[in-house]
Structures are given as structure tokens and as C-alpha cells.
Amino acid sequence: MLKYKGYTGVVQFDDEAMIFHGEVIGLRDVITFRGTTPKEIKEEFERSIDGYLDWCNELGQEPEKPFSGNIHLRLKPDLHAKLAVEAKICGVSLNSYINQTLKRAIGQ
């Protein structure tokens, strides 16, 4: 994973073409980049972000911000109820309980 100016890029390696290619995640806009070495892929990622920000500036538009922190989640009613009960038992809001549970799930 690459990070630059608040944006995150994920990279894959194509062993047939012998090239790295990546995409900035968390945006509706599509920003891609590629390179043949780790150094080059990092440089191209940063160049793509800078290019995106320049393009938005030229258009007079605010660049899209990645990962606002807001998600809309649909749960089955019984799961929603169980989570609400667990949150209450722990003495926290449902939102806090879900955040804590998800952090534990990814090892944070």
C-alpha cells in the first residue's frame, strides 16, 4: 500500500507483463498508475495524485477526499439487535462498539 497526501494506492504485480500497476482507492474518480520497479511505481503514484489535484484545481473543483469515515451499513434486524445489546452491556454507543469490534477484527 502506498500513501501520499491523504490518498492510498494499492499495487499489484503482473508477472506476465512484468509490470506493477495500481489504483487509488476510496474515490469515485479513477486514478491509476504503473511502473516497472518499486521506486518507479511510488513515483508514478505520487505523480498521479499531483496530476489529479492539479486537474481539479484547473477545473475549479474540490478534489474528492478519500474515505470520509461514513458508511451506510445494512444489517439483518436480529444482528442489529444483538449488537445493540452488546454495546449497551459494554456501556458504549452502538457506533463505538462496531468501531471497536472492527478494529479488533483487523488487529488494531
Phi and psi in degrees as GROMACS dihedral restraints (atoms count N, CA, C in turn):
[ dihedral_restraints ]
;  ai    aj    ak    al  type     phi  dphi    fc
    3     4     5     6     1  -115.0    20    10
    4     5     6     7     1   145.4    20    10
    6     7     8     9     1  -131.2    20    10
    7     8     9    10     1   139.2    20    10
    9    10    11    12     1  -163.2    20    10
   10    11    12    13     1   124.4    20    10
   12    13    14    15     1    52.7    20    10
   13    14    15    16     1    35.0    20    10
   15    16    17    18     1    86.6    20    10
   16    17    18    19     1    -0.6    20    10
   18    19    20    21     1  -103.8    20    10
   19    20    21    22     1   151.5    20    10
   21    22    23    24     1  -122.7    20    10
   22    23    24    25     1   132.2    20    10
   24    25    26    27     1  -117.0    20    10
   25    26    27    28     1   141.8    20    10
   27    28    29    30     1  -111.1    20    10
   28    29    30    31     1   143.7    20    10
   30    31    32    33     1  -125.0    20    10
   31    32    33    34     1   140.8    20    10
   33    34    35    36     1  -125.9    20    10
   34    35    36    37     1   157.9    20    10
   36    37    38    39     1  -113.3    20    10
   37    38    39    40     1   128.4    20    10
   39    40    41    42     1   -98.1    20    10
   40    41    42    43     1   105.5    20    10
   42    43    44    45     1   -74.1    20    10
   43    44    45    46     1   -16.0    20    10
   45    46    47    48     1   -79.3    20    10
   46    47    48    49     1   -44.9    20    10
   48    49    50    51     1   -86.1    20    10
   49    50    51    52     1   -11.7    20    10
   51    52    53    54     1    56.4    20    10
   52    53    54    55     1    50.4    20    10
   54    55    56    57     1  -142.4    20    10
   55    56    57    58     1   146.6    20    10
   57    58    59    60     1   -90.0    20    10
   58    59    60    61     1   140.4    20    10
   60    61    62    63     1  -138.9    20    10
   61    62    63    64     1   147.0    20    10
   63    64    65    66     1  -145.1    20    10
   64    65    66    67     1   172.1    20    10
   66    67    68    69     1  -145.1    20    10
   67    68    69    70     1   142.9    20    10
   69    70    71    72     1   -78.9    20    10
   70    71    72    73     1   130.4    20    10
   72    73    74    75     1  -103.5    20    10
   73    74    75    76     1   158.6    20    10
   75    76    77    78     1    89.8    20    10
   76    77    78    79     1    12.8    20    10
   78    79    80    81     1  -126.8    20    10
   79    80    81    82     1   152.7    20    10
   81    82    83    84     1   -77.8    20    10
   82    83    84    85     1   -35.8    20    10
   84    85    86    87     1   -65.9    20    10
   85    86    87    88     1   148.5    20    10
   87    88    89    90     1  -103.4    20    10
   88    89    90    91     1   121.1    20    10
   90    91    92    93     1  -126.5    20    10
   91    92    93    94     1   118.8    20    10
   93    94    95    96     1  -121.0    20    10
   94    95    96    97     1   165.7    20    10
   96    97    98    99     1  -159.9    20    10
   97    98    99   100     1   160.2    20    10
   99   100   101   102     1  -153.9    20    10
  100   101   102   103     1   160.9    20    10
  102   103   104   105     1  -168.6    20    10
  103   104   105   106     1   170.2    20    10
  105   106   107   108     1  -104.9    20    10
  106   107   108   109     1   -10.5    20    10
  108   109   110   111     1  -133.6    20    10
  109   110   111   112     1   160.3    20    10
  111   112   113   114     1   -57.1    20    10
  112   113   114   115     1   -40.8    20    10
  114   115   116   117     1   -62.6    20    10
  115   116   117   118     1   -44.8    20    10
  117   118   119   120     1   -66.2    20    10
  118   119   120   121     1   -39.6    20    10
  120   121   122   123     1   -65.8    20    10
  121   122   123   124     1   -37.6    20    10
  123   124   125   126     1   -65.1    20    10
  124   125   126   127     1   -44.9    20    10
  126   127   128   129     1   -62.0    20    10
  127   128   129   130     1   -42.3    20    10
  129   130   131   132     1   -68.6    20    10
  130   131   132   133     1   -35.9    20    10
  132   133   134   135     1   -59.9    20    10
  133   134   135   136     1   -50.2    20    10
  135   136   137   138     1   -64.3    20    10
  136   137   138   139     1   -39.3    20    10
  138   139   140   141     1   -64.0    20    10
  139   140   141   142     1   -38.6    20    10
  141   142   143   144     1   -66.0    20    10
  142   143   144   145     1   -41.6    20    10
  144   145   146   147     1   -64.2    20    10
  145   146   147   148     1   -47.7    20    10
  147   148   149   150     1   -60.2    20    10
  148   149   150   151     1   -40.4    20    10
  150   151   152   153     1   -63.4    20    10
  151   152   153   154     1   -41.6    20    10
  153   154   155   156     1   -62.5    20    10
  154   155   156   157     1   -45.8    20    10
  156   157   158   159     1   -65.0    20    10
  157   158   159   160     1   -40.3    20    10
  159   160   161   162     1   -63.3    20    10
  160   161   162   163     1   -43.0    20    10
  162   163   164   165     1   -61.4    20    10
  163   164   165   166     1   -45.3    20    10
  165   166   167   168     1   -61.7    20    10
  166   167   168   169     1   -41.3    20    10
  168   169   170   171     1   -62.4    20    10
  169   170   171   172     1   -43.8    20    10
  171   172   173   174     1   -61.4    20    10
  172   173   174   175     1   -36.6    20    10
  174   175   176   177     1   -81.8    20    10
  175   176   177   178     1    -8.7    20    10
  177   178   179   180     1    72.1    20    10
  178   179   180   181     1    26.0    20    10
  180   181   182   183     1  -108.4    20    10
  181   182   183   184     1   149.3    20    10
  183   184   185   186     1   -75.9    20    10
  184   185   186   187     1   129.0    20    10
  186   187   188   189     1   -63.3    20    10
  187   188   189   190     1   145.8    20    10
  189   190   191   192     1   -66.8    20    10
  190   191   192   193     1   136.5    20    10
  192   193   194   195     1   -94.9    20    10
  193   194   195   196     1   132.2    20    10
  195   196   197   198     1   -76.4    20    10
  196   197   198   199     1   145.7    20    10
  198   199   200   201     1    46.2    20    10
  199   200   201   202     1    81.5    20    10
  201   202   203   204     1   -66.4    20    10
  202   203   204   205     1   -21.0    20    10
  204   205   206   207     1    95.4    20    10
  205   206   207   208     1    -5.5    20    10
  207   208   209   210     1  -104.0    20    10
  208   209   210   211     1   126.9    20    10
  210   211   212   213     1  -132.0    20    10
  211   212   213   214     1   150.1    20    10
  213   214   215   216     1  -104.5    20    10
  214   215   216   217     1   120.7    20    10
  216   217   218   219     1  -120.0    20    10
  217   218   219   220     1   129.4    20    10
  219   220   221   222     1  -104.2    20    10
  220   221   222   223     1   126.4    20    10
  222   223   224   225     1  -121.4    20    10
  223   224   225   226     1   154.6    20    10
  225   226   227   228     1   -68.7    20    10
  226   227   228   229     1   143.2    20    10
  228   229   230   231     1   -53.8    20    10
  229   230   231   232     1   -38.0    20    10
  231   232   233   234     1   -68.2    20    10
  232   233   234   235     1   -36.6    20    10
  234   235   236   237     1   -67.3    20    10
  235   236   237   238     1   -43.4    20    10
  237   238   239   240     1   -56.1    20    10
  238   239   240   241     1   -46.3    20    10
  240   241   242   243     1   -63.1    20    10
  241   242   243   244     1   -44.4    20    10
  243   244   245   246     1   -63.1    20    10
  244   245   246   247     1   -41.4    20    10
  246   247   248   249     1   -64.6    20    10
  247   248   249   250     1   -41.4    20    10
  249   250   251   252     1   -62.5    20    10
  250   251   252   253     1   -41.2    20    10
  252   253   254   255     1   -64.0    20    10
  253   254   255   256     1   -46.0    20    10
  255   256   257   258     1   -61.4    20    10
  256   257   258   259     1   -41.3    20    10
  258   259   260   261     1   -61.4    20    10
  259   260   261   262     1   -44.2    20    10
  261   262   263   264     1   -62.0    20    10
  262   263   264   265     1   -45.0    20    10
  264   265   266   267     1   -59.4    20    10
  265   266   267   268     1   -39.1    20    10
  267   268   269   270     1   -79.4    20    10
  268   269   270   271     1    -8.9    20    10
  270   271   272   273     1    74.3    20    10
  271   272   273   274     1    29.0    20    10
  273   274   275   276     1  -129.5    20    10
  274   275   276   277     1   166.8    20    10
  276   277   278   279     1   -70.0    20    10
  277   278   279   280     1   160.9    20    10
  279   280   281   282     1   -59.9    20    10
  280   281   282   283     1   -41.7    20    10
  282   283   284   285     1   -59.6    20    10
  283   284   285   286     1   -46.9    20    10
  285   286   287   288     1   -62.7    20    10
  286   287   288   289     1   -41.4    20    10
  288   289   290   291     1   -62.7    20    10
  289   290   291   292     1   -44.7    20    10
  291   292   293   294     1   -64.4    20    10
  292   293   294   295     1   -43.0    20    10
  294   295   296   297     1   -58.5    20    10
  295   296   297   298     1   -47.5    20    10
  297   298   299   300     1   -62.3    20    10
  298   299   300   301     1   -42.2    20    10
  300   301   302   303     1   -65.1    20    10
  301   302   303   304     1   -42.3    20    10
  303   304   305   306     1   -67.7    20    10
  304   305   306   307     1   -38.5    20    10
  306   307   308   309     1   -60.5    20    10
  307   308   309   310     1   -44.1    20    10
  309   310   311   312     1   -62.9    20    10
  310   311   312   313     1   -37.5    20    10
  312   313   314   315     1   -63.7    20    10
  313   314   315   316     1   -30.1    20    10
  315   316   317   318     1  -104.2    20    10
  316   317   318   319     1    10.2    20    10
  318   319   320   321     1    78.6    20    10
  319   320   321   322     1    31.5    20    10
